[in-house]
């Protein structure tokens, strides 16, 4: 109806999250808006995309103002999941470039692969997307991402399109080693016959065999030194154990190949917990001041009731009371973070308190999507868009089925971070 009444299909509206709140309250805000076509592409609504394209929206670009910060519509569609294949096809038919490469080496194909959007991957490959384009910071390619995710359909599509199974990421690992480390045996079996023989120590260098075919072995015939599917899986299991130990040591920091869209936090490649290679700050769970499980449970319930009733100050106090008696429940830390974000009992330092609480929550339960989301929300409120994007990404990666909110917030945080970065040179002039 709006389009029928003459609404501009190319006009960008404000972002979401903290950036949108700032834009709404400050007429002079520099927050960059997200064009309707990008939003529609991310939503999975092919009908909305058709309407916008018919109304004149540009399939190839987000427009001169938003292009550098939010990226082209095709990237948003590639990461959308449901309906992504159809939307990618619509955009390609309308002029989007399947081979477009972002400044950090990211492509729509890499984004689609990281989102496990097989239909979008296949559409992009049919349109000529380069299956070997690598993101700059870690050298990761679509095949690395698909292999580690265990996505057999995408792995086969990429191989059929000419993806190089011997290409290494910055750590010297190929797709087959990534699949082995992720315990994705079916993918290892697909990649093994087409990968050159090379015994790779996951934390070190590889040893190539001279003239030995698949099935040959090294190291006196020891199973974990064999160039075989079984040998790869054994070495992969050892690497997985090492990663889990690092994960526990650093309170959730770990390495994986995933997707991302921001300059500050990379794109289409893995993140270490601390970002840009620095070590994640270790999260310590404090001991309860006055241990009492019953009192902790009662206070937590009272906090829940207060929060639902809209009394965030009381909720914060009750969650704090609960944590005096027990500190091992991730949900209580996460709930106090939510109360702090809404201004409850935080003495004007709500975002800082919320981030600290959310970090404890996800250290106790790294699978808590809410904890990751609240950490991201707190970081975004503090203007730390890189950390916000990283936390949102982790929340989505932890459970894609429940992480839609994290995925949307991730894209908004990246856009806000890019806008803030772009605004710095102007402010310094």
C-alpha positions in Angstrom: 0.0 0.0 0.0 2.8 2.4 0.8 4.5 1.8 -2.5 1.2 2.3 -4.3 0.9 5.7 -2.5 4.3 6.8 -3.8 6.7 5.7 -1.0 10.3 5.7 -2.0 11.5 2.1 -2.4 15.2 3.2 -2.1 14.9 5.3 1.1 16.9 4.0 4.0 15.3 3.9 7.4 17.2 3.8 10.8 18.9 0.6 11.9 17.9 -1.4 14.9 19.2 -1.7 18.4 21.2 1.0 20.1 21.9 2.8 16.8 18.2 3.1 16.0 17.5 4.4 19.5 20.1 7.1 19.1 18.8 8.0 15.7 15.3 8.3 17.0 16.3 10.5 19.9 18.8 12.7 18.1 18.0 14.4 14.9 21.7 14.9 14.1 22.6 11.2 14.6 25.0 9.9 12.1 23.6 6.3 12.3 23.3 5.0 8.7 19.9 3.6 7.7 19.3 0.2 6.2 17.5 0.4 2.8 14.1 -1.4 2.5 15.5 -3.9 -0.1 18.2 -5.0 2.3 15.7 -5.5 5.1 13.3 -7.4 2.8 16.2 -9.6 1.5 17.1 -10.4 5.1 13.5 -11.1 6.1 13.1 -14.0 3.7 10.0 -12.4 2.0 10.4 -12.9 -1.7 7.1 -11.1 -2.3 8.4 -7.9 -0.6 11.6 -8.1 -2.7 9.6 -8.4 -5.9 7.5 -5.4 -4.9 10.5 -3.3 -4.1 12.3 -4.2 -7.3 9.2 -3.4 -9.3 9.1 -0.1 -7.6 12.6 0.7 -8.6 14.8 -0.5 -5.8 18.4 -1.2 -7.0 19.3 -4.9 -6.8 23.0 -4.2 -7.2 23.6 -1.6 -4.5 22.3 -0.3 -1.2 22.7 3.2 -2.5 25.5 5.8 -2.3 25.0 6.6 1.4 24.4 3.1 2.8 26.5 1.0 0.5 29.8 1.3 2.3 28.2 0.5 5.7 25.5 -2.1 5.2 26.6 -3.8 2.0 24.6 -4.8 -1.0 21.2 -6.5 -0.8 22.6 -9.7 -2.2 24.8 -10.2 0.9 21.7 -9.8 3.1 19.7 -12.3 1.1 22.6 -14.8 1.1 22.5 -14.8 4.9 18.8 -14.8 5.3 18.1 -18.6 5.6 14.5 -19.2 4.8 13.6 -18.1 1.3 17.1 -17.0 0.6 17.5 -19.0 -2.6 14.5 -17.5 -4.3 15.5 -14.0 -3.2 19.1 -14.5 -4.3 17.7 -15.6 -7.7 15.4 -12.5 -7.9 18.3 -10.1 -7.1 20.6 -11.8 -9.6 18.0 -11.6 -12.3 17.6 -7.9 -11.5 21.3 -7.1 -11.9 23.1 -8.1 -8.6 26.7 -9.2 -9.1 27.3 -12.8 -7.9 31.1 -12.2 -8.1 31.2 -9.0 -6.1 33.9 -9.0 -3.4 33.7 -6.8 -0.3 36.9 -4.9 0.8 37.7 -7.6 3.3 37.4 -10.4 0.7 34.0 -11.5 1.7 31.5 -12.6 -1.0 27.8 -13.4 -1.0 28.8 -17.0 -1.6 30.8 -17.1 1.6 27.9 -15.5 3.5 25.4 -18.0 2.1 27.7 -20.9 2.9 28.2 -19.7 6.5 24.4 -19.4 6.8 24.0 -23.0 5.4 21.7 -21.6 2.8 22.2 -24.3 0.2 19.7 -23.0 -2.4 21.4 -19.6 -2.3 24.8 -21.2 -2.7 23.6 -23.1 -5.8 22.0 -20.0 -7.3 25.2 -18.0 -6.8 27.4 -20.7 -8.3 25.1 -20.9 -11.3 25.5 -17.1 -11.7 29.3 -17.4 -11.7 30.3 -16.8 -8.1 33.9 -17.7 -7.4 34.0 -20.8 -5.2 37.7 -20.1 -4.3 37.4 -16.4 -3.2 38.9 -16.2 0.3 38.3 -13.7 3.1 41.4 -11.8 3.8 42.0 -12.1 7.5 42.0 -15.9 7.8 42.1 -17.0 4.2 39.0 -19.0 4.8 37.0 -20.1 1.7 33.4 -21.3 1.3 34.6 -25.0 1.3 36.3 -24.5 4.7 33.0 -23.2 6.2 30.8 -25.8 4.6 33.1 -28.6 5.6 33.3 -27.6 9.2 29.5 -27.1 9.3 29.0 -30.6 8.0 26.9 -29.4 5.1 27.2 -32.2 2.6 25.0 -30.6 0.0 27.0 -27.4 -0.1 30.3 -29.2 0.0 29.3 -31.2 -3.1 28.0 -28.1 -4.9 31.2 -26.2 -4.2 33.4 -29.1 -5.4 31.3 -29.5 -8.6 31.9 -25.7 -9.2 35.6 -26.1 -8.9 36.4 -25.3 -5.3 40.0 -26.3 -4.4 40.0 -28.9 -1.7 43.7 -28.3 -1.1 43.4 -24.6 -0.3 44.6 -23.8 3.2 43.4 -21.2 5.6 45.8 -19.0 7.5 46.4 -21.8 10.0 47.4 -24.2 7.3 44.2 -26.3 7.5 42.3 -27.5 4.5 38.6 -28.3 4.4 39.1 -31.9 5.1 41.0 -31.2 8.4 38.3 -28.7 9.4 35.6 -31.3 8.9 37.6 -33.8 10.9 38.1 -31.4 13.8 34.4 -30.8 13.8 33.7 -34.6 13.8 31.9 -34.4 10.4 32.9 -37.8 9.2 30.5 -37.8 6.2 32.1 -34.7 4.9 35.6 -36.1 5.5 34.6 -39.1 3.4 33.5 -36.8 0.5 36.7 -34.7 0.6 39.2 -37.4 1.3 39.4 -38.8 -2.2 39.9 -35.4 -3.8 42.4 -34.0 -1.3 46.1 -34.3 -1.8 47.8 -36.6 0.7 49.3 -34.5 3.5 49.6 -35.4 7.2 48.7 -32.2 9.0 49.3 -31.6 12.6 46.4 -29.3 13.5 48.5 -27.1 15.6 51.6 -27.2 13.4 53.0 -28.2 10.0 52.1 -30.9 7.6 54.2 -33.7 6.1 53.6 -34.5 2.5 54.1 -38.0 1.3 56.3 -38.6 -1.8 54.5 -40.8 -4.2 52.2 -42.4 -1.6 48.6 -42.8 -2.5 45.5 -42.5 -0.4 45.6 -45.1 2.3 49.3 -44.9 2.8 50.6 -44.2 6.3 53.4 -42.6 8.1 54.8 -42.8 11.6 55.4 -46.5 11.7 51.8 -47.3 10.8 50.3 -45.6 13.9 46.6 -45.1 13.3 46.6 -41.4 14.1 49.4 -40.8 11.5 47.7 -42.6 8.6 46.5 -40.7 5.6 43.1 -42.2 5.8 39.6 -41.2 6.9 40.2 -42.9 10.2 43.5 -41.2 10.7 42.0 -37.8 9.9 39.1 -38.4 12.4 41.5 -39.4 15.1 43.6 -36.3 14.6 40.5 -34.3 14.4 39.2 -35.6 17.7 42.5 -34.6 19.3 42.1 -31.1 17.9 38.5 -30.9 19.1 39.6 -31.8 22.6 42.2 -29.1 22.5 39.6 -26.5 21.4 37.3 -27.6 24.1 40.0 -27.1 26.7 40.7 -23.6 25.3 37.0 -22.9 25.3 36.8 -23.8 29.0 40.0 -22.0 29.9 38.9 -18.7 28.2 35.3 -18.7 29.2 33.8 -19.4 25.8 36.6 -18.3 23.4 37.1 -20.7 20.6 38.0 -20.9 16.9 35.6 -21.8 14.1 34.8 -20.7 10.6 31.6 -18.6 10.4 30.2 -15.5 8.8 30.3 -11.9 9.7 29.8 -8.7 7.8 31.8 -6.0 9.6 35.1 -4.3 9.0 36.0 -4.4 12.7 35.2 -8.1 13.4 36.0 -9.6 10.0 33.7 -11.4 7.7 33.2 -14.9 6.6 35.8 -16.3 8.9 36.4 -17.5 12.4 36.7 -15.4 15.5 38.9 -16.0 18.5 37.1 -15.1 21.6 39.1 -11.9 22.1 39.0 -10.7 18.5 41.9 -9.9 16.2 43.9 -12.7 17.8 44.0 -11.3 21.4 43.2 -13.6 24.2 39.7 -13.5 25.6 39.6 -12.1 29.1 39.1 -15.0 31.5 35.6 -14.9 33.1 35.6 -16.0 36.7 32.4 -17.1 38.5 32.5 -15.7 42.0 31.6 -17.9 45.0 28.3 -17.1 46.8 28.5 -14.9 49.9 26.0 -16.9 51.8 25.3 -20.3 50.1 21.7 -21.3 50.3 20.0 -23.0 47.4 16.5 -22.5 48.6 16.9 -18.8 49.2 18.6 -18.4 45.8 15.6 -20.1 44.1 13.0 -18.1 46.0 14.8 -14.8 45.2 15.2 -15.7 41.5 11.4 -16.5 41.2 10.7 -13.1 42.9 13.0 -11.5 40.4 11.2 -13.1 37.5 7.8 -11.9 38.8 9.1 -8.4 39.2 10.6 -8.4 35.8 7.4 -9.6 34.2 5.5 -6.9 36.1 7.8 -4.2 34.7 9.6 -3.4 38.0 13.1 -3.8 36.7 14.7 -2.2 39.8 13.1 -4.8 42.1 13.9 -7.5 39.6 17.6 -6.5 39.6 17.6 -6.5 43.4 16.0 -9.9 43.7 18.4 -11.4 41.1 21.3 -9.9 43.1 19.9 -11.4 46.3 19.7 -14.8 44.5 23.3 -14.5 43.4 24.3 -13.9 47.1 23.1 -17.4 47.8 24.1 -19.2 44.6 26.2 -18.2 41.6 26.1 -21.3 39.4 22.9 -20.6 37.5 23.5 -19.1 34.1 19.9 -18.0 33.8 20.0 -15.8 36.9 23.1 -14.0 35.7 21.5 -13.5 32.3 18.3 -12.3 33.8 20.1 -9.7 36.0 21.9 -8.6 32.8 18.4 -8.0 31.2 17.3 -6.0 34.2 20.5 -4.0 34.2 20.0 -3.2 30.5 16.6 -1.7 31.3 18.0 0.5 34.1 17.3 -1.6 37.1 19.5 -1.0 40.2 22.7 -0.3 38.1 23.6 3.2 39.4 23.8 4.6 35.8 26.2 1.9 34.7 23.6 -0.5 33.4 25.4 -1.5 30.2 28.7 -2.2 32.0 26.9 -4.3 34.7 24.9 -6.1 32.0 27.9 -7.0 30.0 29.8 -8.4 33.0 26.7 -10.5 34.0 26.1 -11.7 30.5 29.7 -12.9 30.3 29.4 -14.9 33.5 26.1 -16.4 32.1 27.7 -17.6 28.9 30.8 -18.8 30.7 28.5 -21.0 32.8 26.4 -22.0 29.7 28.1 -21.3 26.4 24.9 -22.6 24.6 22.7 -19.8 26.1 21.5 -17.7 23.2 20.0 -15.2 25.6 23.3 -14.7 27.4 25.1 -14.0 24.1 22.4 -11.7 23.0 22.5 -9.7 26.2 26.2 -9.4 26.1 25.9 -8.1 22.5 23.2 -5.6 23.6 25.3 -4.3 26.4 28.4 -4.0 24.2 26.3 -2.1 21.6 25.0 0.3 24.2 28.6 1.0 25.2 29.5 1.7 21.6 31.7 -1.4 21.3 30.2 -2.6 18.0 32.9 -5.1 17.2 32.3 -6.9 20.5 28.6 -6.6 20.0 28.7 -8.2 16.6 30.9 -11.0 17.9 28.6 -11.8 20.7 25.5 -11.7 18.5 27.3 -14.0 16.0 28.2 -16.5 18.8 24.6 -16.5 19.9 23.4 -17.3 16.4 26.1 -19.9 15.8 25.3 -21.6 19.1 21.7 -22.3 18.0 20.7 -21.0 14.5 17.1 -22.2 15.0 16.7 -20.0 18.1 19.2 -17.3 17.1 17.2 -15.3 14.5 17.1 -12.3 16.9 20.9 -12.5 17.2 21.3 -12.7 13.4 19.3 -9.5 12.9 21.0 -7.7 15.8 24.4 -8.8 14.3 23.7 -7.2 11.0 22.5 -4.0 12.7 25.6 -3.9 15.0 27.9 -4.2 12.0 26.1 -1.4 10.2 26.3 0.8 13.3 30.0 0.0 13.7 30.8 0.8 10.1 28.8 4.1 10.4 30.7 5.0 13.6 34.0 4.1 11.9 33.1 6.2 8.9 32.2 9.2 11.1 35.5 9.3 12.9 37.5 10.9 10.0 34.9 13.6 9.6 34.9 14.3 13.3 38.7 14.6 13.4 38.9 17.1 10.5 
